[in-house]
Amino acid sequence: LITGTVAALPQLVMALLVPKIMRKMDKTKLFKISVVATILLSFLVLPTRGSFLLFTIAFMLRSIPLGIIGVIAFTFTPDCAEYGQYTTGTEAKGITFAIQTFAVKLAAAISGSLGLALLGFFGFKTFDGVDSFEGLQAINAIAQQTPEALDGLWFTYNVVPIIGLVIALAIWMFYKLNDKDVQIMADYNVGKITREEADSMLSRKY
């Protein structure tokens, strides 16, 4: 509950500020910078084990760029739809957003399953029939987690996300669209400009 609240507050603030930031900075650039910042701040979390105060501070700092990522991530879908229509001549916004919804659900399913699998690998114990924190407290004297299981919990919660972000950043390096080019494509798609005008104004060949 505490970590969730700590993460939610800066993310909420950034969600309100991101639209203003995007008016001054290309969102692809902002997204990549935020991913790098999240990775770097995630490393600050690692040495805070054993200190709740330091962990809370580091976790809150990491949540700031993470909040930016959470807002911007969903804005790339309409850009991809405009790009697809521009390059193929086929408007497919429906299937583009459907793929986004499917990808979000798939990612949630995989991340949840992967987290539980990793905890099981480290020997983390579950207690059937215990459905409250009070229940866990009641059996804590006879059912404590092993040091290996606690190490695995820390690894799963703090190190695995860093690995995922590094992989994501490597993939995003291949994403070349920018806001200006997407707007030009959108103007062509709705008939405001000709293909020749659009091609001449783009920053690169797509």
C-alpha positions as CSV (number, residue, x, y, z in Angstrom):
1,L,0.0,0.0,0.0
2,I,2.8,2.4,1.0
3,T,4.9,1.8,-2.1
4,G,1.8,2.0,-4.3
5,T,0.9,5.4,-2.9
6,V,4.5,6.6,-3.2
7,A,4.6,5.6,-6.8
8,A,1.2,6.9,-7.6
9,L,1.7,10.5,-6.4
10,P,4.6,11.5,-8.6
11,Q,3.1,9.6,-11.5
12,L,-0.2,11.6,-11.1
13,V,1.7,14.9,-11.1
14,M,3.7,13.9,-14.2
15,A,0.5,12.8,-16.0
16,L,-0.8,16.4,-15.6
17,L,2.5,18.0,-16.7
18,V,3.3,15.7,-19.7
19,P,1.0,17.5,-22.1
20,K,2.8,20.8,-21.4
21,I,6.2,19.1,-21.8
22,M,5.2,17.5,-25.1
23,R,4.4,21.0,-26.5
24,K,8.1,21.8,-26.2
25,M,9.7,18.4,-26.8
26,D,9.2,15.7,-29.3
27,K,7.5,12.8,-27.5
28,T,9.7,10.1,-28.9
29,K,12.8,11.9,-27.5
30,L,11.0,12.5,-24.2
31,F,10.0,8.9,-24.0
32,K,13.6,7.6,-24.6
33,I,15.0,10.1,-22.1
34,S,12.4,8.9,-19.5
35,V,13.3,5.3,-20.1
36,V,17.0,6.1,-19.6
37,A,16.2,8.1,-16.4
38,T,14.1,5.3,-15.1
39,I,16.9,2.8,-15.6
40,L,19.5,5.1,-13.9
41,L,17.2,5.8,-11.0
42,S,16.4,2.1,-10.6
43,F,20.0,1.6,-9.8
44,L,19.6,4.0,-6.9
45,V,17.0,1.7,-5.5
46,L,19.2,-1.3,-5.3
47,P,21.5,-0.2,-2.4
48,T,18.6,0.9,-0.3
49,R,17.7,-2.6,0.9
50,G,17.4,-2.6,4.6
51,S,16.4,1.1,4.9
52,F,12.7,1.8,4.4
53,L,13.2,5.5,4.3
54,L,15.9,5.4,1.6
55,F,14.0,2.9,-0.4
56,T,10.9,5.1,-0.3
57,I,12.8,8.1,-1.4
58,A,14.6,6.3,-4.3
59,F,11.3,4.5,-5.3
60,M,9.5,7.9,-5.5
61,L,12.3,9.4,-7.6
62,R,12.1,6.4,-10.0
63,S,8.4,6.9,-10.3
64,I,8.7,10.4,-11.8
65,P,10.1,9.3,-15.2
66,L,8.1,6.1,-15.0
67,G,4.9,8.2,-14.8
68,I,6.0,10.0,-18.0
69,I,6.5,6.6,-19.8
70,G,3.0,5.5,-18.7
71,V,1.3,8.5,-20.2
72,I,3.3,8.7,-23.4
73,A,3.3,5.0,-24.3
74,F,-0.3,5.1,-25.4
75,T,0.2,8.1,-27.7
76,F,2.3,6.2,-30.2
77,T,-0.6,4.1,-31.4
78,P,-2.3,6.8,-33.4
79,D,1.1,7.8,-34.8
80,C,1.6,4.3,-36.1
81,A,-1.9,4.3,-37.6
82,E,-1.1,7.6,-39.5
83,Y,2.3,6.1,-40.6
84,G,0.6,2.9,-41.8
85,Q,-2.0,4.8,-43.8
86,Y,0.7,7.1,-45.3
87,T,3.0,4.3,-46.4
88,T,0.3,1.8,-47.5
89,G,-2.7,3.9,-48.5
90,T,-4.9,1.8,-46.2
91,E,-6.6,3.2,-43.2
92,A,-6.5,0.6,-40.4
93,K,-7.0,2.6,-37.2
94,G,-9.4,0.0,-35.8
95,I,-7.0,-2.9,-36.0
96,T,-4.1,-0.8,-34.8
97,F,-5.9,0.1,-31.6
98,A,-7.1,-3.5,-31.2
99,I,-3.5,-4.7,-31.4
100,Q,-2.6,-2.2,-28.7
101,T,-5.3,-3.5,-26.4
102,F,-4.2,-7.1,-27.1
103,A,-0.6,-6.2,-26.4
104,V,-1.4,-4.6,-23.1
105,K,-3.3,-7.6,-21.9
106,L,-0.6,-9.9,-23.2
107,A,2.1,-8.0,-21.4
108,A,0.1,-8.0,-18.1
109,A,-0.4,-11.8,-18.4
110,I,3.3,-12.5,-19.2
111,S,4.6,-10.1,-16.5
112,G,2.4,-11.6,-13.8
113,S,3.2,-15.1,-14.7
114,L,6.9,-14.4,-15.0
115,G,7.0,-12.7,-11.6
116,L,5.3,-15.7,-9.9
117,A,7.6,-18.1,-11.8
118,L,10.7,-16.3,-10.6
119,L,9.4,-16.2,-7.0
120,G,8.8,-19.9,-7.2
121,F,12.3,-20.5,-8.6
122,F,13.8,-18.8,-5.6
123,G,11.6,-20.9,-3.2
124,F,9.2,-18.2,-2.1
125,K,6.5,-19.8,0.0
126,T,2.7,-19.3,-0.4
127,F,0.2,-20.0,2.3
128,D,-3.1,-21.5,1.2
129,G,-6.1,-20.2,3.1
130,V,-4.4,-17.0,4.3
131,D,-6.2,-14.1,2.7
132,S,-5.2,-11.2,4.9
133,F,-2.1,-9.4,6.3
134,E,-3.3,-10.3,9.8
135,G,-3.4,-13.9,8.8
136,L,0.2,-13.8,7.6
137,Q,1.2,-12.1,10.9
138,A,-0.4,-14.9,12.8
139,I,1.6,-17.6,11.2
140,N,4.8,-15.6,10.8
141,A,6.5,-17.2,13.8
142,I,6.4,-20.6,12.2
143,A,6.4,-19.9,8.4
144,Q,9.1,-17.4,7.6
145,Q,10.6,-17.0,4.1
146,T,14.1,-18.2,3.6
147,P,16.9,-15.7,2.9
148,E,17.1,-17.0,-0.7
149,A,13.4,-16.4,-1.1
150,L,13.7,-12.8,0.2
151,D,16.7,-12.2,-2.1
152,G,14.6,-13.5,-5.0
153,L,11.7,-11.2,-4.1
154,W,14.1,-8.2,-4.1
155,F,15.6,-9.3,-7.4
156,T,12.2,-9.8,-9.0
157,Y,10.8,-6.5,-7.8
158,N,13.8,-4.3,-8.5
159,V,16.3,-6.0,-10.9
160,V,14.0,-7.6,-13.4
161,P,12.3,-4.3,-14.3
162,I,15.8,-2.8,-15.1
163,I,16.5,-5.7,-17.5
164,G,13.1,-5.2,-19.1
165,L,13.7,-1.4,-19.5
166,V,17.1,-2.0,-21.1
167,I,15.6,-4.4,-23.6
168,A,12.7,-2.0,-24.3
169,L,15.2,0.9,-24.9
170,A,17.2,-1.2,-27.3
171,I,14.0,-1.9,-29.3
172,W,12.9,1.7,-29.2
173,M,16.1,2.8,-30.8
174,F,14.7,1.5,-34.1
175,Y,11.6,3.7,-33.8
176,K,12.2,6.7,-36.0
177,L,8.9,8.6,-36.2
178,N,8.7,12.1,-34.7
179,D,5.8,14.4,-34.0
180,K,6.5,16.8,-37.0
181,D,6.6,14.0,-39.5
182,V,3.5,12.3,-38.1
183,Q,1.6,15.7,-38.5
184,I,2.7,15.9,-42.1
185,M,1.5,12.4,-42.7
186,A,-1.8,13.1,-41.0
187,D,-2.2,16.2,-43.2
188,Y,-1.7,14.2,-46.3
189,N,-4.0,11.4,-45.1
190,V,-6.9,13.8,-44.7
191,G,-6.1,15.6,-48.0
192,K,-4.7,18.9,-46.8
193,I,-1.5,18.5,-48.8
194,T,-0.3,16.5,-51.8
195,R,2.0,13.5,-51.6
196,E,4.7,15.5,-53.3
197,E,4.4,18.2,-50.7
198,A,4.4,15.7,-47.8
199,D,7.5,13.8,-49.1
200,S,9.4,17.1,-49.5
201,M,8.6,18.2,-45.9
202,L,9.5,15.0,-44.1
203,S,12.7,14.9,-42.2
204,R,13.7,11.5,-43.6
205,K,12.5,8.9,-46.1
206,Y,10.1,6.4,-44.6
